[in-house]
Amino acid sequence: MFDIPEQYKQARIVFTKKLKELGFMQFQKSVWICPYPCSEIVEALKGIYEIRPFVKLALVDNIDREKYLIKHFFQ
């Protein structure tokens, strides 16, 4: 999840484009999810695009709409 300030708009655009390319799904406007281990790539992207302070990573065990997400990622 992220809250990237407007002054970093270009970095935000490129970051979200990269998340899409990597198979992440937009769950809410600034919340992206992936069912696979992704900590290393997210940390690398935060450094590359210089947005480290604005991006937070959470590991979640349970989430609403689980059946929809399973269908999206695995079928």
N, CA, C and O atoms as a printed pandas DataFrame, in Angstrom:
     atom_number atom_name residue_name chain_id  residue_number  x_coord  y_coord  z_coord
0              1         N          MET        A               1    0.851   -1.164    0.000
1              2        CA          MET        A               1    0.000    0.000    0.000
2              3         C          MET        A               1    0.897    1.228    0.000
3              4         O          MET        A               1    2.026    1.197    0.489
4              5         N          PHE        A               2    0.373    2.295   -0.553
5              6        CA          PHE        A               2    1.215    3.473   -0.627
6              7         C          PHE        A               2    0.406    4.755   -0.577
7              8         O          PHE        A               2   -0.794    4.771   -0.849
8              9         N          ASP        A               3    1.093    5.824   -0.225
9             10        CA          ASP        A               3    0.563    7.179   -0.268
10            11         C          ASP        A               3    1.714    8.049   -0.770
11            12         O          ASP        A               3    2.424    8.682    0.011
12            13         N          ILE        A               4    1.878    8.062   -2.079
13            14        CA          ILE        A               4    2.993    8.748   -2.717
14            15         C          ILE        A               4    2.561   10.171   -3.058
15            16         O          ILE        A               4    1.595   10.360   -3.797
16            17         N          PRO        A               5    3.264   11.177   -2.528
17            18        CA          PRO        A               5    2.884   12.575   -2.748
18            19         C          PRO        A               5    2.873   12.965   -4.233
19            20         O          PRO        A               5    3.543   12.354   -5.066
20            21         N          GLU        A               6    2.100   13.989   -4.522
21            22        CA          GLU        A               6    1.941   14.465   -5.899
22            23         C          GLU        A               6    3.278   14.847   -6.533
23            24         O          GLU        A               6    3.453   14.698   -7.742
24            25         N          GLN        A               7    4.210   15.330   -5.738
25            26        CA          GLN        A               7    5.499   15.732   -6.305
26            27         C          GLN        A               7    6.279   14.522   -6.844
27            28         O          GLN        A               7    7.240   14.694   -7.594
28            29         N          TYR        A               8    5.877   13.314   -6.474
29            30        CA          TYR        A               8    6.484   12.078   -6.971
30            31         C          TYR        A               8    5.537   11.354   -7.943
31            32         O          TYR        A               8    5.589   10.131   -8.071
32            33         N          LYS        A               9    4.691   12.104   -8.609
33            34        CA          LYS        A               9    3.658   11.527   -9.472
34            35         C          LYS        A               9    4.242   10.583  -10.519
35            36         O          LYS        A               9    3.712    9.491  -10.725
36            37         N          GLN        A              10    5.318   10.984  -11.179
37            38        CA          GLN        A              10    5.901   10.139  -12.224
38            39         C          GLN        A              10    6.394    8.815  -11.637
39            40         O          GLN        A              10    6.205    7.758  -12.239
40            41         N          ALA        A              11    7.018    8.876  -10.477
41            42        CA          ALA        A              11    7.472    7.647   -9.812
42            43         C          ALA        A              11    6.283    6.766   -9.454
43            44         O          ALA        A              11    6.355    5.545   -9.587
44            45         N          ARG        A              12    5.188    7.375   -9.002
45            46        CA          ARG        A              12    3.974    6.622   -8.657
46            47         C          ARG        A              12    3.415    5.910   -9.886
47            48         O          ARG        A              12    3.012    4.750   -9.806
48            49         N          ILE        A              13    3.392    6.600  -11.012
49            50        CA          ILE        A              13    2.878    6.016  -12.255
50            51         C          ILE        A              13    3.726    4.824  -12.676
51            52         O          ILE        A              13    3.198    3.764  -13.012
52            53         N          VAL        A              14    5.031    5.003  -12.656
53            54        CA          VAL        A              14    5.936    3.928  -13.066
54            55         C          VAL        A              14    5.869    2.755  -12.078
55            56         O          VAL        A              14    5.895    1.593  -12.484
56            57         N          PHE        A              15    5.784    3.063  -10.801
57            58        CA          PHE        A              15    5.700    2.028   -9.772
58            59         C          PHE        A              15    4.446    1.177   -9.960
59            60         O          PHE        A              15    4.526   -0.051   -9.941
60            61         N          THR        A              16    3.304    1.808  -10.137
61            62        CA          THR        A              16    2.073    1.035  -10.303
62            63         C          THR        A              16    2.083    0.250  -11.618
63            64         O          THR        A              16    1.544   -0.855  -11.684
64            65         N          LYS        A              17    2.673    0.799  -12.632
65            66        CA          LYS        A              17    2.798    0.071  -13.909
66            67         C          LYS        A              17    3.636   -1.189  -13.702
67            68         O          LYS        A              17    3.305   -2.254  -14.221
68            69         N          LYS        A              18    4.704   -1.063  -12.954
69            70        CA          LYS        A              18    5.564   -2.212  -12.677
70            71         C          LYS        A              18    4.832   -3.255  -11.845
71            72         O          LYS        A              18    4.975   -4.453  -12.091
72            73         N          LEU        A              19    4.050   -2.817  -10.863
73            74        CA          LEU        A              19    3.270   -3.766  -10.072
74            75         C          LEU        A              19    2.326   -4.569  -10.962
75            76         O          LEU        A              19    2.200   -5.783  -10.802
76            77         N          LYS        A              20    1.666   -3.894  -11.899
77            78        CA          LYS        A              20    0.781   -4.590  -12.845
78            79         C          LYS        A              20    1.558   -5.616  -13.656
79            80         O          LYS        A              20    1.117   -6.753  -13.818
80            81         N          GLU        A              21    2.715   -5.207  -14.164
81            82        CA          GLU        A              21    3.552   -6.112  -14.960
82            83         C          GLU        A              21    3.963   -7.346  -14.162
83            84         O          GLU        A              21    4.103   -8.431  -14.725
84            85         N          LEU        A              22    4.154   -7.184  -12.868
85            86        CA          LEU        A              22    4.573   -8.282  -12.002
86            87         C          LEU        A              22    3.404   -9.160  -11.549
87            88         O          LEU        A              22    3.610  -10.140  -10.833
88            89         N          GLY        A              23    2.185   -8.816  -11.958
89            90        CA          GLY        A              23    1.029   -9.641  -11.634
90            91         C          GLY        A              23    0.268   -9.239  -10.390
91            92         O          GLY        A              23   -0.616   -9.972   -9.946
92            93         N          PHE        A              24    0.590   -8.089   -9.818
93            94        CA          PHE        A              24   -0.175   -7.592   -8.679
94            95         C          PHE        A              24   -1.571   -7.185   -9.148
95            96         O          PHE        A              24   -1.776   -6.845  -10.313
96            97         N          MET        A              25   -2.513   -7.227   -8.232
97            98        CA          MET        A              25   -3.882   -6.811   -8.513
98            99         C          MET        A              25   -4.204   -5.595   -7.650
99           100         O          MET        A              25   -3.888   -5.561   -6.461
100          101         N          GLN        A              26   -4.833   -4.605   -8.263
101          102        CA          GLN        A              26   -5.231   -3.427   -7.498
102          103         C          GLN        A              26   -6.459   -3.788   -6.664
103          104         O          GLN        A              26   -7.513   -4.123   -7.206
104          105         N          PHE        A              27   -6.312   -3.715   -5.348
105          106        CA          PHE        A              27   -7.379   -4.087   -4.425
106          107         C          PHE        A              27   -8.194   -2.869   -4.029
107          108         O          PHE        A              27   -9.418   -2.941   -3.918
108          109         N          GLN        A              28   -7.522   -1.767   -3.820
109          110        CA          GLN        A              28   -8.121   -0.457   -3.623
110          111         C          GLN        A              28   -7.215    0.523   -4.339
111          112         O          GLN        A              28   -6.204    0.120   -4.915
112          113         N          LYS        A              29   -7.556    1.796   -4.315
113          114        CA          LYS        A              29   -6.807    2.772   -5.111
114          115         C          LYS        A              29   -5.292    2.686   -4.909
115          116         O          LYS        A              29   -4.545    2.662   -5.888
116          117         N          SER        A              30   -4.838    2.641   -3.686
117          118        CA          SER        A              30   -3.402    2.593   -3.416
118          119         C          SER        A              30   -2.999    1.321   -2.677
119          120         O          SER        A              30   -1.988    1.288   -1.976
120          121         N          VAL        A              31   -3.803    0.282   -2.843
121          122        CA          VAL        A              31   -3.511   -1.005   -2.218
122          123         C          VAL        A              31   -3.434   -2.063   -3.304
123          124         O          VAL        A              31   -4.395   -2.293   -4.039
124          125         N          TRP        A              32   -2.289   -2.694   -3.393
125          126        CA          TRP        A              32   -2.047   -3.719   -4.406
126          127         C          TRP        A              32   -1.739   -5.027   -3.696
127          128         O          TRP        A              32   -1.090   -5.028   -2.650
128          129         N          ILE        A              33   -2.198   -6.140   -4.255
129          130        CA          ILE        A              33   -1.989   -7.424   -3.603
130          131         C          ILE        A              33   -1.376   -8.429   -4.570
131          132         O          ILE        A              33   -1.509   -8.329   -5.789
132          133         N          CYS        A              34   -0.703   -9.395   -3.970
133          134        CA          CYS        A              34   -0.054  -10.471   -4.711
134          135         C          CYS        A              34   -0.030  -11.688   -3.798
135          136         O          CYS        A              34    0.302  -11.554   -2.620
136          137         N          PRO        A              35   -0.372  -12.871   -4.302
137          138        CA          PRO        A              35   -0.414  -14.049   -3.432
138          139         C          PRO        A              35    0.948  -14.727   -3.246
139          140         O          PRO        A              35    1.036  -15.757   -2.578
140          141         N          TYR        A              36    1.987  -14.170   -3.818
141          142        CA          TYR        A              36    3.310  -14.788   -3.771
142          143         C          TYR        A              36    4.267  -13.941   -2.935
143          144         O          TYR        A              36    4.024  -12.750   -2.737
144          145         N          PRO        A              37    5.345  -14.539   -2.446
145          146        CA          PRO        A              37    6.348  -13.740   -1.726
146          147         C          PRO        A              37    6.856  -12.611   -2.631
147          148         O          PRO        A              37    7.252  -12.854   -3.771
148          149         N          CYS        A              38    6.841  -11.401   -2.124
149          150        CA          CYS        A              38    7.206  -10.264   -2.973
150          151         C          CYS        A              38    7.995   -9.190   -2.232
151          152         O          CYS        A              38    8.247   -8.116   -2.778
152          153         N          SER        A              39    8.382   -9.473   -1.002
153          154        CA          SER        A              39    9.064   -8.469   -0.188
154          155         C          SER        A              39   10.325   -7.940   -0.863
155          156         O          SER        A              39   10.560   -6.732   -0.882
156          157         N          GLU        A              40   11.127   -8.831   -1.411
157          158        CA          GLU        A              40   12.393   -8.403   -2.015
158          159         C          GLU        A              40   12.176   -7.496   -3.213
159          160         O          GLU        A              40   12.853   -6.477   -3.344
160          161         N          ILE        A              41   11.250   -7.845   -4.082
161          162        CA          ILE        A              41   11.024   -7.013   -5.276
162          163         C          ILE        A              41   10.418   -5.678   -4.889
163          164         O          ILE        A              41   10.781   -4.651   -5.462
164          165         N          VAL        A              42    9.500   -5.667   -3.927
165          166        CA          VAL        A              42    8.896   -4.399   -3.495
166          167         C          VAL        A              42    9.967   -3.507   -2.877
167          168         O          VAL        A              42   10.012   -2.308   -3.154
168          169         N          GLU        A              43   10.820   -4.078   -2.051
169          170        CA          GLU        A              43   11.903   -3.289   -1.453
170          171         C          GLU        A              43   12.830   -2.726   -2.526
171          172         O          GLU        A              43   13.263   -1.578   -2.434
172          173         N          ALA        A              44   13.131   -3.523   -3.528
173          174        CA          ALA        A              44   13.987   -3.053   -4.621
174          175         C          ALA        A              44   13.323   -1.910   -5.384
175          176         O          ALA        A              44   13.976   -0.912   -5.690
176          177         N          LEU        A              45   12.048   -2.043   -5.691
177          178        CA          LEU        A              45   11.323   -0.994   -6.420
178          179         C          LEU        A              45   11.255    0.296   -5.611
179          180         O          LEU        A              45   11.388    1.387   -6.166
180          181         N          LYS        A              46   11.050    0.174   -4.309
181          182        CA          LYS        A              46   11.012    1.363   -3.455
182          183         C          LYS        A              46   12.328    2.135   -3.558
183          184         O          LYS        A              46   12.330    3.366   -3.584
184          185         N          GLY        A              47   13.429    1.419   -3.614
185          186        CA          GLY        A              47   14.728    2.065   -3.746
186          187         C          GLY        A              47   14.957    2.637   -5.131
187          188         O          GLY        A              47   15.427    3.766   -5.271
188          189         N          ILE        A              48   14.631    1.870   -6.146
189          190        CA          ILE        A              48   14.834    2.311   -7.535
190          191         C          ILE        A              48   14.076    3.597   -7.819
191          192         O          ILE        A              48   14.621    4.525   -8.416
192          193         N          TYR        A              49   12.817    3.654   -7.393
193          194        CA          TYR        A              49   11.973    4.817   -7.689
194          195         C          TYR        A              49   12.021    5.886   -6.603
195          196         O          TYR        A              49   11.311    6.889   -6.680
196          197         N          GLU        A              50   12.864    5.668   -5.586
197          198        CA          GLU        A              50   13.068    6.634   -4.501
198          199         C          GLU        A              50   11.762    7.026   -3.800
199          200         O          GLU        A              50   11.480    8.203   -3.577
200          201         N          ILE        A              51   10.981    5.998   -3.463
201          202        CA          ILE        A              51    9.676    6.214   -2.812
202          203         C          ILE        A              51    9.580    5.428   -1.502
203          204         O          ILE        A              51    8.486    5.207   -0.982
204          205         N          ARG        A              52   10.702    5.018   -0.988
205          206        CA          ARG        A              52   10.747    4.181    0.215
206          207         C          ARG        A              52    9.864    4.682    1.368
207          208         O          ARG        A              52    9.148    3.875    1.960
208          209         N          PRO        A              53    9.882    5.973    1.711
209          210        CA          PRO        A              53    9.080    6.419    2.863
210          211         C          PRO        A              53    7.565    6.356    2.641
211          212         O          PRO        A              53    6.794    6.454    3.595
212          213         N          PHE        A              54    7.145    6.195    1.399
213          214        CA          PHE        A              54    5.722    6.299    1.066
214          215         C          PHE        A              54    5.047    4.957    0.792
215          216         O          PHE        A              54    3.842    4.910    0.548
216          217         N          VAL        A              55    5.807    3.879    0.830
217          218        CA          VAL        A              55    5.279    2.553    0.499
218          219         C          VAL        A              55    5.400    1.653    1.722
219          220         O          VAL        A              55    6.468    1.551    2.326
220          221         N          LYS        A              56    4.310    1.010    2.074
221          222        CA          LYS        A              56    4.282    0.082    3.208
222          223         C          LYS        A              56    3.937   -1.308    2.697
223          224         O          LYS        A              56    3.107   -1.457    1.801
224          225         N          LEU        A              57    4.568   -2.314    3.262
225          226        CA          LEU        A              57    4.337   -3.697    2.875
226          227         C          LEU        A              57    3.723   -4.437    4.053
227          228         O          LEU        A              57    4.231   -4.352    5.171
228          229         N          ALA        A              58    2.634   -5.162    3.813
229          230        CA          ALA        A              58    1.981   -5.947    4.860
230          231         C          ALA        A              58    1.834   -7.384    4.378
231          232         O          ALA        A              58    1.519   -7.636    3.215
232          233         N          LEU        A              59    2.064   -8.307    5.279
233          234        CA          LEU        A              59    1.837   -9.719    4.995
234          235         C          LEU        A              59    0.532  -10.096    5.671
235          236         O          LEU        A              59    0.393   -9.936    6.884
236          237         N          VAL        A              60   -0.421  -10.592    4.908
237          238        CA          VAL        A              60   -1.778  -10.828    5.391
238          239         C          VAL        A              60   -2.108  -12.310    5.323
239          240         O          VAL        A              60   -1.868  -12.960    4.305
240          241         N          ASP        A              61   -2.659  -12.844    6.404
241          242        CA          ASP        A              61   -3.045  -14.254    6.442
242          243         C          ASP        A              61   -4.474  -14.494    5.989
243          244         O          ASP        A              61   -4.797  -15.572    5.488
244          245         N          ASN        A              62   -5.334  -13.495    6.163
245          246        CA          ASN        A              62   -6.748  -13.663    5.853
246          247         C          ASN        A              62   -7.261  -12.344    5.288
247          248         O          ASN        A              62   -6.833  -11.271    5.712
248          249         N          ILE        A              63   -8.189  -12.431    4.320
249          250        CA          ILE        A              63   -8.711  -11.219    3.694
250          251         C          ILE        A              63  -10.125  -11.472    3.188
251          252         O          ILE        A              63  -10.436  -12.573    2.735
252          253         N          ASP        A              64  -10.974  -10.464    3.263
253          254        CA          ASP        A              64  -12.322  -10.579    2.702
254          255         C          ASP        A              64  -12.221  -10.812    1.198
255          256         O          ASP        A              64  -11.208  -10.499    0.573
256          257         N          ARG        A              65  -13.270  -11.357    0.640
257          258        CA          ARG        A              65  -13.329  -11.624   -0.796
258          259         C          ARG        A              65  -12.303  -12.681   -1.214
259          260         O          ARG        A              65  -11.842  -12.700   -2.356
260          261         N          GLU        A              66  -11.961  -13.549   -0.280
261          262        CA          GLU        A              66  -10.930  -14.544   -0.540
262          263         C          GLU        A              66  -11.249  -15.412   -1.764
263          264         O          GLU        A              66  -10.358  -15.695   -2.564
264          265         N          LYS        A              67  -12.494  -15.830   -1.914
265          266        CA          LYS        A              67  -12.857  -16.682   -3.055
266          267         C          LYS        A              67  -12.646  -15.954   -4.381
267          268         O          LYS        A              67  -12.166  -16.546   -5.348
268          269         N          TYR        A              68  -13.002  -14.680   -4.425
269          270        CA          TYR        A              68  -12.799  -13.880   -5.628
270          271         C          TYR        A              68  -11.307  -13.780   -5.956
271          272         O          TYR        A              68  -10.907  -13.900   -7.114
272          273         N          LEU        A              69  -10.505  -13.563   -4.937
273          274        CA          LEU        A              69   -9.064  -13.415   -5.149
274          275         C          LEU        A              69   -8.437  -14.725   -5.598
275          276         O          LEU        A              69   -7.574  -14.730   -6.476
276          277         N          ILE        A              70   -8.854  -15.820   -5.012
277          278        CA          ILE        A              70   -8.348  -17.141   -5.435
278          279         C          ILE        A              70   -8.690  -17.355   -6.904
279          280         O          ILE        A              70   -7.851  -17.808   -7.682
280          281         N          LYS        A              71   -9.913  -17.031   -7.277
281          282        CA          LYS        A              71  -10.314  -17.189   -8.671
282          283         C          LYS        A              71   -9.481  -16.289   -9.585
283          284         O          LYS        A              71   -9.061  -16.715  -10.661
284          285         N          HIS        A              72   -9.245  -15.064   -9.166
285          286        CA          HIS        A              72   -8.467  -14.117   -9.983
286          287         C          HIS        A              72   -7.035  -14.603  -10.201
287          288         O          HIS        A              72   -6.528  -14.568  -11.322
288          289         N          PHE        A              73   -6.392  -15.051   -9.137
289          290        CA          PHE        A              73   -4.979  -15.396   -9.231
290          291         C          PHE        A              73   -4.706  -16.834   -9.694
291          292         O          PHE        A              73   -3.648  -17.103  -10.264
292          293         N          PHE        A              74   -5.633  -17.749   -9.461
293          294        CA          PHE        A              74   -5.306  -19.151   -9.691
294          295         C          PHE        A              74   -6.189  -19.866  -10.718
295          296         O          PHE        A              74   -6.062  -21.079  -10.892
296          297         N          GLN        A              75   -7.069  -19.151  -11.393
297          298        CA          GLN        A              75   -7.876  -19.822  -12.421
298          299         C          GLN        A              75   -7.790  -19.107  -13.727
299          300         O          GLN        A              75   -8.406  -19.531  -14.705
